[in-house]
Amino acid sequence: MSSGDAGPYRLAPRALDDLDDIWRFSAETWSIEQADRYIDELERVFEMIAAMPTLARERSEFTPPVRIHVHESHLIIYTIAAGYIAILRLLGGRQDWVSVLKAADL
């Protein structure tokens, strides 16, 4: 589901930007086909999270409290909203993600 669709998950504008960056990096580093496959994988993970939103524990040390699910080299930062999962950011595991979250750069 994209950010404008009603459905089990929605991507925030920053998450959409992150997804574009992930695709671009993957295409430049490996191939367009690999980038497409990885984005498809991420979308399947989004659906899994939407089906099992409490899969990741709530991290209340961040404001707002978030949940963090790891997929390969990326962290999927999300919250449970009314009727859907709000995916806030997709961060690389090597990024200083704690600082990003503490700065509420969501």
N, CA, C and O atoms as a GROMACS GRO file, in nm:
protein
  424
    1MET      N    1   0.084  -0.118   0.000
    1MET     CA    2   0.000   0.000   0.000
    1MET      C    3   0.089   0.124   0.000
    1MET      O    4   0.189   0.129   0.072
    2SER      N    5   0.055   0.218  -0.076
    2SER     CA    6   0.129   0.344  -0.074
    2SER      C    7   0.066   0.438   0.027
    2SER      O    8  -0.038   0.406   0.086
    3SER      N    9   0.128   0.552   0.047
    3SER     CA   10   0.085   0.644   0.153
    3SER      C   11  -0.058   0.692   0.137
    3SER      O   12  -0.121   0.725   0.238
    4GLY      N   13  -0.112   0.698   0.016
    4GLY     CA   14  -0.246   0.749  -0.002
    4GLY      C   15  -0.354   0.642   0.003
    4GLY      O   16  -0.473   0.675   0.006
    5ASP      N   17  -0.318   0.517   0.004
    5ASP     CA   18  -0.416   0.409   0.000
    5ASP      C   19  -0.468   0.376   0.138
    5ASP      O   20  -0.395   0.382   0.238
    6ALA      N   21  -0.597   0.341   0.143
    6ALA     CA   22  -0.651   0.286   0.267
    6ALA      C   23  -0.611   0.139   0.269
    6ALA      O   24  -0.628   0.070   0.169
    7GLY      N   25  -0.559   0.093   0.378
    7GLY     CA   26  -0.517  -0.046   0.384
    7GLY      C   27  -0.440  -0.075   0.509
    7GLY      O   28  -0.440   0.005   0.603
    8PRO      N   29  -0.375  -0.190   0.512
    8PRO     CA   30  -0.311  -0.233   0.636
    8PRO      C   31  -0.188  -0.153   0.676
    8PRO      O   32  -0.152  -0.151   0.794
    9TYR      N   33  -0.122  -0.088   0.581
    9TYR     CA   34  -0.006  -0.005   0.618
    9TYR      C   35   0.000   0.118   0.529
    9TYR      O   36  -0.051   0.120   0.417
   10ARG      N   37   0.063   0.221   0.584
   10ARG     CA   38   0.085   0.345   0.508
   10ARG      C   39   0.228   0.389   0.530
   10ARG      O   40   0.281   0.380   0.641
   11LEU      N   41   0.289   0.438   0.425
   11LEU     CA   42   0.425   0.490   0.433
   11LEU      C   43   0.420   0.641   0.450
   11LEU      O   44   0.357   0.711   0.371
   12ALA      N   45   0.486   0.689   0.554
   12ALA     CA   46   0.498   0.833   0.576
   12ALA      C   47   0.587   0.892   0.465
   12ALA      O   48   0.663   0.818   0.402
   13PRO      N   49   0.578   1.021   0.441
   13PRO     CA   50   0.661   1.083   0.337
   13PRO      C   51   0.810   1.052   0.352
   13PRO      O   52   0.878   1.025   0.253
   14ARG      N   53   0.862   1.055   0.476
   14ARG     CA   54   1.005   1.024   0.496
   14ARG      C   55   1.034   0.879   0.459
   14ARG      O   56   1.140   0.849   0.405
   15ALA      N   57   0.942   0.788   0.489
   15ALA     CA   58   0.960   0.647   0.454
   15ALA      C   59   0.959   0.628   0.302
   15ALA      O   60   1.035   0.547   0.249
   16LEU      N   61   0.873   0.702   0.233
   16LEU     CA   62   0.872   0.697   0.086
   16LEU      C   63   1.005   0.745   0.029
   16LEU      O   64   1.058   0.686  -0.065
   17ASP      N   65   1.059   0.852   0.087
   17ASP     CA   66   1.192   0.901   0.045
   17ASP      C   67   1.298   0.796   0.071
   17ASP      O   68   1.385   0.771  -0.013
   18ASP      N   69   1.291   0.733   0.190
   18ASP     CA   70   1.388   0.629   0.224
   18ASP      C   71   1.379   0.513   0.124
   18ASP      O   72   1.482   0.461   0.081
   19LEU      N   73   1.257   0.474   0.089
   19LEU     CA   74   1.237   0.363  -0.006
   19LEU      C   75   1.297   0.398  -0.142
   19LEU      O   76   1.360   0.313  -0.205
   20ASP      N   77   1.278   0.521  -0.186
   20ASP     CA   78   1.339   0.566  -0.312
   20ASP      C   79   1.492   0.560  -0.304
   20ASP      O   80   1.558   0.515  -0.398
   21ASP      N   81   1.547   0.604  -0.191
   21ASP     CA   82   1.693   0.601  -0.173
   21ASP      C   83   1.746   0.458  -0.172
   21ASP      O   84   1.851   0.430  -0.230
   22ILE      N   85   1.673   0.368  -0.107
   22ILE     CA   86   1.714   0.227  -0.103
   22ILE      C   87   1.714   0.170  -0.244
   22ILE      O   88   1.808   0.101  -0.284
   23TRP      N   89   1.608   0.198  -0.321
   23TRP     CA   90   1.602   0.147  -0.458
   23TRP      C   91   1.718   0.202  -0.541
   23TRP      O   92   1.786   0.127  -0.611
   24ARG      N   93   1.740   0.332  -0.532
   24ARG     CA   94   1.846   0.396  -0.611
   24ARG      C   95   1.983   0.337  -0.577
   24ARG      O   96   2.060   0.304  -0.667
   25PHE      N   97   2.013   0.324  -0.447
   25PHE     CA   98   2.141   0.268  -0.405
   25PHE      C   99   2.156   0.125  -0.456
   25PHE      O  100   2.261   0.087  -0.508
   26SER      N  101   2.051   0.045  -0.440
   26SER     CA  102   2.056  -0.095  -0.483
   26SER      C  103   2.075  -0.106  -0.634
   26SER      O  104   2.152  -0.190  -0.681
   27ALA      N  105   2.007  -0.022  -0.710
   27ALA     CA  106   2.019  -0.026  -0.856
   27ALA      C  107   2.160   0.014  -0.899
   27ALA      O  108   2.217  -0.047  -0.990
   28GLU      N  109   2.217   0.116  -0.834
   28GLU     CA  110   2.352   0.161  -0.869
   28GLU      C  111   2.458   0.061  -0.825
   28GLU      O  112   2.559   0.043  -0.893
   29THR      N  113   2.436  -0.004  -0.711
   29THR     CA  114   2.536  -0.095  -0.655
   29THR      C  115   2.528  -0.234  -0.717
   29THR      O  116   2.631  -0.296  -0.746
   30TRP      N  117   2.407  -0.284  -0.738
   30TRP     CA  118   2.390  -0.420  -0.789
   30TRP      C  119   2.325  -0.417  -0.927
   30TRP      O  120   2.393  -0.433  -1.028
   31SER      N  121   2.196  -0.398  -0.932
   31SER     CA  122   2.126  -0.391  -1.062
   31SER      C  123   1.983  -0.344  -1.039
   31SER      O  124   1.932  -0.346  -0.927
   32ILE      N  125   1.920  -0.302  -1.146
   32ILE     CA  126   1.779  -0.262  -1.138
   32ILE      C  127   1.694  -0.380  -1.094
   32ILE      O  128   1.602  -0.364  -1.012
   33GLU      N  129   1.723  -0.498  -1.148
   33GLU     CA  130   1.645  -0.616  -1.112
   33GLU      C  131   1.658  -0.646  -0.962
   33GLU      O  132   1.558  -0.678  -0.897
   34GLN      N  133   1.779  -0.637  -0.909
   34GLN     CA  134   1.799  -0.662  -0.766
   34GLN      C  135   1.728  -0.556  -0.683
   34GLN      O  136   1.669  -0.587  -0.579
   35ALA      N  137   1.733  -0.432  -0.727
   35ALA     CA  138   1.664  -0.324  -0.655
   35ALA      C  139   1.514  -0.352  -0.651
   35ALA      O  140   1.450  -0.337  -0.547
   36ASP      N  141   1.458  -0.392  -0.765
   36ASP     CA  142   1.315  -0.424  -0.770
   36ASP      C  143   1.281  -0.540  -0.677
   36ASP      O  144   1.180  -0.536  -0.606
   37ARG      N  145   1.364  -0.644  -0.677
   37ARG     CA  146   1.340  -0.760  -0.589
   37ARG      C  147   1.343  -0.719  -0.442
   37ARG      O  148   1.259  -0.763  -0.364
   38TYR      N  149   1.439  -0.636  -0.404
   38TYR     CA  150   1.451  -0.597  -0.264
   38TYR      C  151   1.331  -0.512  -0.220
   38TYR      O  152   1.280  -0.529  -0.110
   39ILE      N  153   1.286  -0.422  -0.306
   39ILE     CA  154   1.168  -0.341  -0.273
   39ILE      C  155   1.046  -0.432  -0.259
   39ILE      O  156   0.964  -0.412  -0.169
   40ASP      N  157   1.033  -0.531  -0.348
   40ASP     CA  158   0.923  -0.628  -0.336
   40ASP      C  159   0.930  -0.701  -0.202
   40ASP      O  160   0.827  -0.722  -0.137
   41GLU      N  161   1.052  -0.740  -0.161
   41GLU     CA  162   1.070  -0.806  -0.031
   41GLU      C  163   1.024  -0.715   0.083
   41GLU      O  164   0.951  -0.757   0.173
   42LEU      N  165   1.067  -0.590   0.078
   42LEU     CA  166   1.028  -0.495   0.182
   42LEU      C  167   0.876  -0.480   0.188
   42LEU      O  168   0.818  -0.475   0.297
   43GLU      N  169   0.812  -0.474   0.073
   43GLU     CA  170   0.667  -0.462   0.072
   43GLU      C  171   0.600  -0.585   0.133
   43GLU      O  172   0.497  -0.572   0.201
   44ARG      N  173   0.656  -0.703   0.111
   44ARG     CA  174   0.602  -0.824   0.176
   44ARG      C  175   0.622  -0.817   0.328
   44ARG      O  176   0.535  -0.860   0.403
   45VAL      N  177   0.734  -0.762   0.371
   45VAL     CA  178   0.757  -0.745   0.515
   45VAL      C  179   0.658  -0.644   0.573
   45VAL      O  180   0.608  -0.664   0.683
   46PHE      N  181   0.630  -0.537   0.501
   46PHE     CA  182   0.529  -0.439   0.547
   46PHE      C  183   0.395  -0.510   0.569
   46PHE      O  184   0.327  -0.485   0.668
   47GLU      N  185   0.358  -0.597   0.475
   47GLU     CA  186   0.232  -0.671   0.488
   47GLU      C  187   0.234  -0.764   0.609
   47GLU      O  188   0.134  -0.778   0.679
   48MET      N  189   0.349  -0.829   0.632
   48MET     CA  190   0.362  -0.917   0.748
   48MET      C  191   0.348  -0.837   0.878
   48MET      O  192   0.280  -0.880   0.970
   49ILE      N  193   0.413  -0.721   0.883
   49ILE     CA  194   0.403  -0.636   1.002
   49ILE      C  195   0.258  -0.592   1.022
   49ILE      O  196   0.208  -0.591   1.135
   50ALA      N  197   0.190  -0.557   0.913
   50ALA     CA  198   0.050  -0.516   0.924
   50ALA      C  199  -0.037  -0.629   0.978
   50ALA      O  200  -0.132  -0.605   1.052
   51ALA      N  201  -0.004  -0.753   0.941
   51ALA     CA  202  -0.080  -0.868   0.990
   51ALA      C  203  -0.047  -0.902   1.135
   51ALA      O  204  -0.131  -0.956   1.207
   52MET      N  205   0.076  -0.871   1.177
   52MET     CA  206   0.121  -0.900   1.314
   52MET      C  207   0.190  -0.776   1.371
   52MET      O  208   0.312  -0.778   1.391
   53PRO      N  209   0.116  -0.670   1.399
   53PRO     CA  210   0.177  -0.542   1.436
   53PRO      C  211   0.259  -0.544   1.564
   53PRO      O  212   0.348  -0.461   1.581
   54THR      N  213   0.232  -0.637   1.654
   54THR     CA  214   0.308  -0.640   1.780
   54THR      C  215   0.430  -0.732   1.769
   54THR      O  216   0.490  -0.768   1.870
   55LEU      N  217   0.466  -0.769   1.648
   55LEU     CA  218   0.583  -0.854   1.624
   55LEU      C  219   0.708  -0.793   1.689
   55LEU      O  220   0.787  -0.865   1.751
   56ALA      N  221   0.725  -0.664   1.674
   56ALA     CA  222   0.838  -0.594   1.736
   56ALA      C  223   0.787  -0.525   1.862
   56ALA      O  224   0.676  -0.473   1.866
   57ARG      N  225   0.870  -0.525   1.964
   57ARG     CA  226   0.827  -0.462   2.090
   57ARG      C  227   0.830  -0.310   2.075
   57ARG      O  228   0.904  -0.254   1.995
   58GLU      N  229   0.747  -0.245   2.155
   58GLU     CA  230   0.743  -0.099   2.153
   58GLU      C  231   0.868  -0.044   2.221
   58GLU      O  232   0.907  -0.091   2.328
   59ARG      N  233   0.928   0.055   2.159
   59ARG     CA  234   1.048   0.120   2.213
   59ARG      C  235   1.007   0.255   2.268
   59ARG      O  236   1.007   0.356   2.197
   60SER      N  237   0.971   0.257   2.396
   60SER     CA  238   0.917   0.379   2.458
   60SER      C  239   1.025   0.481   2.493
   60SER      O  240   0.993   0.591   2.538
   61GLU      N  241   1.151   0.446   2.472
   61GLU     CA  242   1.257   0.544   2.498
   61GLU      C  243   1.263   0.651   2.389
   61GLU      O  244   1.333   0.751   2.404
   62PHE      N  245   1.189   0.630   2.281
   62PHE     CA  246   1.182   0.728   2.173
   62PHE      C  247   1.048   0.800   2.178
   62PHE      O  248   0.947   0.743   2.221
   63THR      N  249   1.048   0.924   2.132
   63THR     CA  250   0.925   1.003   2.125
   63THR      C  251   0.899   1.038   1.979
   63THR      O  252   0.980   1.108   1.919
   64PRO      N  253   0.792   0.992   1.921
   64PRO     CA  254   0.692   0.905   1.981
   64PRO      C  255   0.746   0.764   1.996
   64PRO      O  256   0.842   0.727   1.930
   65PRO      N  257   0.684   0.684   2.083
   65PRO     CA  258   0.726   0.543   2.093
   65PRO      C  259   0.708   0.475   1.957
   65PRO      O  260   0.608   0.496   1.889
   66VAL      N  261   0.806   0.395   1.920
   66VAL     CA  262   0.803   0.327   1.790
   66VAL      C  263   0.831   0.178   1.810
   66VAL      O  264   0.870   0.134   1.918
   67ARG      N  265   0.811   0.105   1.705
   67ARG     CA  266   0.851  -0.036   1.698
   67ARG      C  267   0.953  -0.046   1.586
   67ARG      O  268   0.945   0.026   1.486
   68ILE      N  269   1.050  -0.136   1.603
   68ILE     CA  270   1.159  -0.149   1.506
   68ILE      C  271   1.169  -0.294   1.464
   68ILE      O  272   1.196  -0.382   1.546
   69HIS      N  273   1.148  -0.319   1.336
   69HIS     CA  274   1.162  -0.454   1.280
   69HIS      C  275   1.282  -0.453   1.187
   69HIS      O  276   1.295  -0.365   1.102
   70VAL      N  277   1.371  -0.550   1.203
   70VAL     CA  278   1.491  -0.560   1.120
   70VAL      C  279   1.462  -0.651   1.001
   70VAL      O  280   1.411  -0.762   1.017
   71HIS      N  281   1.495  -0.603   0.882
   71HIS     CA  282   1.490  -0.686   0.761
   71HIS      C  283   1.621  -0.666   0.687
   71HIS      O  284   1.650  -0.557   0.639
   72GLU      N  285   1.698  -0.774   0.678
   72GLU     CA  286   1.830  -0.771   0.615
   72GLU      C  287   1.910  -0.655   0.674
   72GLU      O  288   1.937  -0.655   0.794
   73SER      N  289   1.949  -0.558   0.592
   73SER     CA  290   2.033  -0.450   0.646
   73SER      C  291   1.954  -0.324   0.680
   73SER      O  292   2.013  -0.217   0.699
   74HIS      N  293   1.823  -0.335   0.687
   74HIS     CA  294   1.741  -0.217   0.715
   74HIS      C  295   1.653  -0.233   0.838
   74HIS      O  296   1.612  -0.344   0.873
   75LEU      N  297   1.625  -0.121   0.900
   75LEU     CA  298   1.535  -0.115   1.014
   75LEU      C  299   1.406  -0.050   0.968
   75LEU      O  300   1.407   0.059   0.911
   76ILE      N  301   1.296  -0.117   0.992
   76ILE     CA  302   1.164  -0.063   0.957
   76ILE      C  303   1.107  -0.004   1.085
   76ILE      O  304   1.077  -0.076   1.180
   77ILE      N  305   1.093   0.128   1.087
   77ILE     CA  306   1.045   0.200   1.204
   77ILE      C  307   0.896   0.227   1.184
   77ILE      O  308   0.856   0.289   1.086
   78TYR      N  309   0.814   0.178   1.278
   78TYR     CA  310   0.670   0.194   1.260
   78TYR      C  311   0.597   0.214   1.391
   78TYR      O  312   0.650   0.190   1.499
   79THR      N  313   0.473   0.259   1.378
   79THR     CA  314   0.382   0.270   1.492
   79THR      C  315   0.250   0.206   1.452
   79THR      O  316   0.219   0.190   1.334
   80ILE      N  317   0.174   0.171   1.554
   80ILE     CA  318   0.041   0.117   1.529
   80ILE      C  319  -0.057   0.233   1.540
   80ILE      O  320  -0.070   0.296   1.645
   81ALA      N  321  -0.126   0.262   1.430
   81ALA     CA  322  -0.225   0.370   1.427
   81ALA      C  323  -0.365   0.308   1.425
   81ALA      O  324  -0.379   0.186   1.425
   82ALA      N  325  -0.465   0.392   1.424
   82ALA     CA  326  -0.604   0.344   1.421
   82ALA      C  327  -0.635   0.281   1.286
   82ALA      O  328  -0.656   0.352   1.188
   83GLY      N  329  -0.638   0.150   1.280
   83GLY     CA  330  -0.677   0.080   1.159
   83GLY      C  331  -0.566   0.051   1.060
   83GLY      O  332  -0.592  -0.007   0.954
   84TYR      N  333  -0.444   0.091   1.089
   84TYR     CA  334  -0.334   0.064   0.998
   84TYR      C  335  -0.200   0.076   1.071
   84TYR      O  336  -0.193   0.124   1.185
   85ILE      N  337  -0.095   0.032   1.004
   85ILE     CA  338   0.041   0.048   1.054
   85ILE      C  339   0.102   0.168   0.981
   85ILE      O  340   0.096   0.176   0.859
   86ALA      N  341   0.160   0.259   1.057
   86ALA     CA  342   0.226   0.376   0.999
   86ALA      C  343   0.376   0.349   0.995
   86ALA      O  344   0.442   0.346   1.099
   87ILE      N  345   0.429   0.330   0.876
   87ILE     CA  346   0.572   0.308   0.860
   87ILE      C  347   0.636   0.446   0.847
   87ILE      O  348   0.611   0.519   0.751
   88LEU      N  349   0.718   0.481   0.947
   88LEU     CA  350   0.772   0.616   0.958
   88LEU      C  351   0.903   0.634   0.884
   88LEU      O  352   0.924   0.734   0.816
   89ARG      N  353   0.993   0.536   0.897
   89ARG     CA  354   1.126   0.546   0.835
   89ARG      C  355   1.175   0.407   0.800
   89ARG      O  356   1.131   0.307   0.858
   90LEU      N  357   1.267   0.400   0.704
   90LEU     CA  358   1.341   0.280   0.668
   90LEU      C  359   1.487   0.320   0.675
   90LEU      O  360   1.538   0.391   0.587
   91LEU      N  361   1.555   0.276   0.778
   91LEU     CA  362   1.692   0.320   0.802
   91LEU      C  363   1.789   0.206   0.784
   91LEU      O  364   1.759   0.091   0.816
   92GLY      N  365   1.907   0.239   0.733
   92GLY     CA  366   2.013   0.140   0.721
   92GLY      C  367   2.068   0.106   0.858
   92GLY      O  368   2.082   0.194   0.943
   93GLY      N  369   2.099  -0.019   0.879
   93GLY     CA  370   2.152  -0.064   1.007
   93GLY      C  371   2.283   0.003   1.045
   93GLY      O  372   2.318   0.009   1.163
   94ARG      N  373   2.356   0.052   0.945
   94ARG     CA  374   2.483   0.119   0.973
   94ARG      C  375   2.466   0.268   1.002
   94ARG      O  376   2.560   0.334   1.046
   95GLN      N  377   2.346   0.320   0.978
   95GLN     CA  378   2.319   0.460   1.011
   95GLN      C  379   2.315   0.476   1.162
   95GLN      O  380   2.294   0.378   1.235
   96ASP      N  381   2.334   0.597   1.208
   96ASP     CA  382   2.319   0.625   1.350
   96ASP      C  383   2.170   0.642   1.378
   96ASP      O  384   2.121   0.753   1.403
   97TRP      N  385   2.099   0.531   1.371
   97TRP     CA  386   1.953   0.534   1.380
   97TRP      C  387   1.904   0.580   1.516
   97TRP      O  388   1.796   0.639   1.526
   98VAL      N  389   1.980   0.555   1.622
   98VAL     CA  390   1.939   0.601   1.755
   98VAL      C  391   1.932   0.753   1.755
   98VAL      O  392   1.836   0.810   1.807
   99SER      N  393   2.032   0.819   1.697
   99SER     CA  394   2.030   0.966   1.691
   99SER      C  395   1.914   1.017   1.605
   99SER      O  396   1.850   1.116   1.640
  100VAL      N  397   1.887   0.949   1.494
  100VAL     CA  398   1.776   0.989   1.408
  100VAL      C  399   1.645   0.981   1.487
  100VAL      O  400   1.564   1.074   1.481
  101LEU      N  401   1.626   0.872   1.560
  101LEU     CA  402   1.501   0.855   1.635
  101LEU      C  403   1.493   0.950   1.754
  101LEU      O  404   1.387   1.004   1.783
  102LYS      N  405   1.605   0.970   1.822
  102LYS     CA  406   1.603   1.061   1.937
  102LYS      C  407   1.579   1.205   1.894
  102LYS      O  408   1.522   1.284   1.969
  103ALA      N  409   1.622   1.238   1.772
  103ALA     CA  410   1.598   1.373   1.720
  103ALA      C  411   1.456   1.386   1.665
  103ALA      O  412   1.416   1.491   1.615
  104ALA      N  413   1.380   1.276   1.674
  104ALA     CA  414   1.243   1.271   1.621
  104ALA      C  415   1.242   1.311   1.474
  104ALA      O  416   1.152   1.380   1.428
  105ASP      N  417   1.345   1.265   1.402
  105ASP     CA  418   1.356   1.293   1.259
  105ASP      C  419   1.276   1.188   1.183
  105ASP      O  420   1.329   1.112   1.101
  106LEU      N  421   1.147   1.186   1.213
  106LEU     CA  422   1.060   1.086   1.155
  106LEU      C  423   0.974   1.150   1.049
  106LEU      O  424   0.892   1.083   0.986
   0.00000   0.00000   0.00000
